[in-house]
Amino acid sequence: MQSVWTLLSWGSEGWLDDIAYGAFITVCLALATLPVGLLIGFLIALSKQSNERSLRLAGDIYTTIFRGLPELLTLFLVFYGAQIGIQQVVRLFNPDAAIEVNSFVSGMIALGVVFSSYASEVFLSAFRAIPHGQYEGGFAVGLSKAQTMRLVVLPQLIRIALPGLANLWLILLKDTSLVSAIGLTDILRQAGVAARVTKHAFLFFGIAALIYLGLAILSSIGINAIERWVGKQEVQR
C-alpha cells in the first residue's frame, strides 16, 4: 500500500498534480462566471425598477425561476437541454451532424444565470438605497441619463452592493463543485477519482475541503482589500 506522502506527491504515483489541475479549473470557472453573472444581474435589476411593466414582469419571472430551481437541476437542464436544442437546429442543415456541448461552458452558463438571479436582488436593493435626489442632481448639472448612471450612481451602487456581492462570490466558489456531475475535472471530481482508485476517501475529500477553505480565505482577504480601497475612494470624494 502506498504511503500518504506518495499519494500526495507530484508525478505518476501521486495525485497532487491532478488535484492542482482541478483547483485551476475551479478558479477559472468561477472567474469566467463572475462577469457574466454580474452583467446579467445588473441588467435584470435595471429591468425590475423600470417604468415599463413588461420589463418588470420579465425580471420577476427570471429571478423567480432561477432562484426557485435547485442549482444542480439548472445545470442539468442547461447541459442536456442545450445539447438537444443545438443538435436539432444543426440537423436541419446537416442530418448526420453530432454536437457535444462543452461542460465548462454549460457550467458557466448555468452558474451564471443562478448567480445573476441573486445578484439582481443585491443590485436592486442598492439602487433603492440611493436617494432619487442623486439622479436629479446629475440631470441638474447637465448630465445625460447614461452619464448620471456612470458618474453618479454606479460609484455609490458598487459601494452599497459590494458586501452582498462578496457573499455571492463565496457561494459561487462552492457551487462550482456541482460541475463534477457533468464530467468537468474540478477539485471535487479529481478528489473523487483519487478516492475511488486509492481507497483513501477521507484523505482526498479532506484535501478538497482544505482547498475550498483556502480559496475562501484568499477571497475574503481580497474582498477586504477591495472594500478598504472603495472606502478610501469614497472619503477622497
C-alpha positions as CSV (number, residue, x, y, z in Angstrom):
1,M,0.0,0.0,0.0
2,Q,1.3,3.4,-0.9
3,S,2.1,5.9,1.8
4,V,0.2,9.1,2.3
5,W,3.2,11.2,1.2
6,T,3.4,9.1,-2.0
7,L,-0.2,9.6,-2.8
8,L,0.1,13.4,-2.2
9,S,3.2,13.7,-4.4
10,W,3.6,15.0,-7.9
11,G,4.1,12.7,-10.8
12,S,2.8,9.3,-12.0
13,E,2.5,7.8,-8.5
14,G,0.9,10.8,-6.8
15,W,-2.4,12.7,-7.2
16,L,-1.3,16.2,-6.2
17,D,-0.9,17.4,-9.8
18,D,-4.4,16.1,-10.7
19,I,-6.0,17.9,-7.8
20,A,-4.0,21.1,-8.5
21,Y,-5.3,21.0,-12.1
22,G,-8.8,20.5,-10.7
23,A,-8.3,23.6,-8.5
24,F,-7.1,25.6,-11.6
25,I,-10.3,24.6,-13.4
26,T,-12.5,25.5,-10.4
27,V,-10.9,29.0,-10.2
28,C,-11.1,29.5,-13.9
29,L,-14.8,28.6,-13.9
30,A,-15.6,30.9,-11.1
31,L,-13.7,33.8,-12.6
32,A,-15.4,33.2,-16.0
33,T,-18.8,33.0,-14.4
34,L,-18.5,36.2,-12.3
35,P,-18.6,38.8,-15.0
36,V,-21.5,37.0,-16.8
37,G,-23.5,36.9,-13.6
38,L,-22.8,40.5,-12.7
39,L,-23.7,41.8,-16.1
40,I,-26.9,39.9,-16.3
41,G,-27.8,40.6,-12.7
42,F,-27.3,44.4,-13.3
43,L,-29.5,44.3,-16.4
44,I,-32.2,42.4,-14.5
45,A,-32.1,44.9,-11.7
46,L,-32.5,47.7,-14.2
47,S,-35.5,46.0,-15.7
48,K,-37.1,45.4,-12.3
49,Q,-37.0,49.1,-11.5
50,S,-38.1,50.2,-14.9
51,N,-41.2,52.2,-15.6
52,E,-42.2,49.6,-18.2
53,R,-44.4,47.0,-16.7
54,S,-43.4,44.2,-19.2
55,L,-39.7,44.7,-18.2
56,R,-40.5,44.4,-14.5
57,L,-42.6,41.3,-15.2
58,A,-39.8,39.7,-17.2
59,G,-37.3,40.4,-14.5
60,D,-39.6,39.0,-11.8
61,I,-40.1,35.8,-13.8
62,Y,-36.4,35.4,-14.4
63,T,-35.5,35.7,-10.7
64,T,-38.4,33.5,-9.6
65,I,-37.4,30.7,-11.9
66,F,-33.6,30.6,-11.3
67,R,-33.9,31.3,-7.5
68,G,-36.6,28.6,-7.3
69,L,-34.8,25.8,-9.2
70,P,-32.0,23.8,-7.5
71,E,-28.6,24.7,-8.9
72,L,-27.9,21.1,-9.8
73,L,-31.2,20.8,-11.8
74,T,-30.4,24.1,-13.6
75,L,-27.0,22.7,-14.5
76,F,-28.6,19.5,-15.9
77,L,-31.2,21.5,-17.9
78,V,-28.6,23.7,-19.5
79,F,-26.1,20.8,-20.2
80,Y,-28.6,18.3,-21.7
81,G,-31.2,20.8,-22.9
82,A,-28.8,23.0,-24.8
83,Q,-27.2,19.9,-26.3
84,I,-30.5,18.7,-27.6
85,G,-31.6,22.1,-28.8
86,I,-28.4,22.8,-30.7
87,Q,-28.4,19.3,-32.3
88,Q,-32.0,19.8,-33.5
89,V,-31.0,23.1,-35.1
90,V,-27.8,21.8,-36.7
91,R,-29.6,18.7,-38.1
92,L,-31.9,20.9,-40.1
93,F,-28.9,21.7,-42.2
94,N,-26.8,18.5,-41.7
95,P,-28.8,15.4,-40.6
96,D,-25.6,13.5,-39.8
97,A,-24.0,16.1,-37.5
98,A,-23.4,15.3,-33.9
99,I,-22.9,18.2,-31.4
100,E,-21.4,17.8,-27.9
101,V,-21.8,20.8,-25.6
102,N,-18.7,21.7,-23.6
103,S,-19.2,21.0,-19.9
104,F,-17.1,24.1,-18.9
105,V,-19.4,26.4,-21.0
106,S,-22.5,24.7,-19.7
107,G,-21.3,25.1,-16.1
108,M,-20.5,28.8,-16.7
109,I,-24.0,29.5,-18.2
110,A,-25.9,27.5,-15.5
111,L,-24.0,29.0,-12.6
112,G,-24.1,32.4,-14.3
113,V,-27.9,32.6,-14.5
114,V,-28.3,31.4,-10.9
115,F,-25.7,33.9,-9.7
116,S,-27.3,36.7,-11.7
117,S,-30.8,36.0,-10.2
118,Y,-29.4,36.6,-6.7
119,A,-27.1,39.4,-7.8
120,S,-30.1,41.2,-9.3
121,E,-31.7,41.4,-5.9
122,V,-28.5,42.8,-4.4
123,F,-28.3,45.4,-7.1
124,L,-31.9,46.3,-6.8
125,S,-31.6,46.9,-3.0
126,A,-28.6,49.1,-3.7
127,F,-30.5,51.1,-6.3
128,R,-33.3,51.7,-3.8
129,A,-30.8,52.8,-1.2
130,I,-29.6,55.6,-3.4
131,P,-31.8,58.8,-2.9
132,H,-33.7,59.9,-6.0
133,G,-32.1,63.3,-5.5
134,Q,-28.8,61.9,-6.7
135,Y,-30.4,61.4,-10.2
136,E,-32.0,64.8,-10.1
137,G,-28.7,66.4,-9.2
138,G,-27.0,64.7,-12.1
139,F,-29.7,66.0,-14.5
140,A,-29.5,69.5,-12.9
141,V,-25.8,69.9,-13.9
142,G,-26.4,68.8,-17.4
143,L,-25.6,65.1,-17.3
144,S,-27.4,62.7,-19.6
145,K,-29.0,59.6,-18.1
146,A,-26.0,57.4,-19.2
147,Q,-23.6,59.9,-17.7
148,T,-25.6,60.2,-14.4
149,M,-25.6,56.4,-14.2
150,R,-21.8,56.1,-14.8
151,L,-20.5,59.1,-12.9
152,V,-23.1,59.5,-10.0
153,V,-25.0,56.3,-9.4
154,L,-22.5,53.5,-10.2
155,P,-19.8,54.5,-7.7
156,Q,-22.4,54.5,-4.9
157,L,-24.1,51.4,-6.2
158,I,-20.8,49.4,-6.1
159,R,-20.0,50.5,-2.6
160,I,-23.5,49.6,-1.3
161,A,-23.7,46.3,-3.2
162,L,-20.2,45.1,-2.5
163,P,-20.9,43.2,0.8
164,G,-23.8,41.3,-0.8
165,L,-21.9,40.5,-4.0
166,A,-18.9,39.3,-1.9
167,N,-21.1,36.8,-0.2
168,L,-22.4,35.6,-3.6
169,W,-18.9,35.2,-4.8
170,L,-18.1,32.8,-2.0
171,I,-21.3,30.9,-2.7
172,L,-20.3,30.7,-6.4
173,L,-16.9,29.3,-5.5
174,K,-18.6,26.4,-3.6
175,D,-21.3,25.9,-6.3
176,T,-18.6,25.2,-8.8
177,S,-18.3,21.7,-7.2
178,L,-21.6,20.9,-8.9
179,V,-20.0,20.7,-12.3
180,S,-18.3,17.5,-11.4
181,A,-21.8,15.9,-12.0
182,I,-21.4,16.7,-15.8
183,G,-17.8,15.5,-16.1
184,L,-15.8,18.7,-15.6
185,T,-12.5,17.9,-13.9
186,D,-12.8,20.3,-11.0
187,I,-11.5,19.8,-7.5
188,L,-14.3,17.5,-6.3
189,R,-14.2,15.3,-9.4
190,Q,-10.4,14.9,-9.2
191,A,-10.6,14.1,-5.5
192,G,-13.4,11.6,-6.1
193,V,-11.4,9.8,-8.8
194,A,-8.4,9.7,-6.5
195,A,-10.6,8.4,-3.6
196,R,-12.0,5.6,-5.7
197,V,-8.7,4.5,-7.1
198,T,-6.7,4.6,-3.9
199,K,-9.5,3.8,-1.4
200,H,-8.4,6.8,0.7
201,A,-11.7,8.7,0.5
202,F,-11.3,10.7,3.7
203,L,-7.8,11.8,2.7
204,F,-8.6,13.2,-0.7
205,F,-12.0,14.6,0.2
206,G,-10.3,16.2,3.2
207,I,-7.7,17.8,0.8
208,A,-10.5,19.1,-1.3
209,A,-12.1,20.6,1.7
210,L,-8.9,22.4,2.6
211,I,-8.5,23.7,-0.9
212,Y,-12.0,25.1,-0.9
213,L,-11.4,26.6,2.5
214,G,-8.1,28.1,1.3
215,L,-9.8,29.7,-1.7
216,A,-12.5,31.2,0.6
217,I,-9.8,32.7,2.9
218,L,-7.9,34.2,-0.1
219,S,-11.2,35.5,-1.4
220,S,-12.0,37.1,1.9
221,I,-8.6,38.8,2.0
222,G,-9.1,40.1,-1.5
223,I,-12.7,41.3,-0.7
224,N,-11.5,43.1,2.4
225,A,-8.8,44.9,0.4
226,I,-11.3,45.9,-2.2
227,E,-13.7,47.2,0.5
228,R,-10.9,49.3,2.0
229,W,-10.0,50.7,-1.4
230,V,-13.6,51.6,-2.2
231,G,-13.8,53.2,1.3
232,K,-10.8,55.3,0.6
233,Q,-12.1,56.4,-2.7
234,E,-15.4,57.5,-1.0
235,V,-13.5,59.5,1.6
236,Q,-11.5,61.3,-1.1
237,R,-14.7,62.3,-2.9
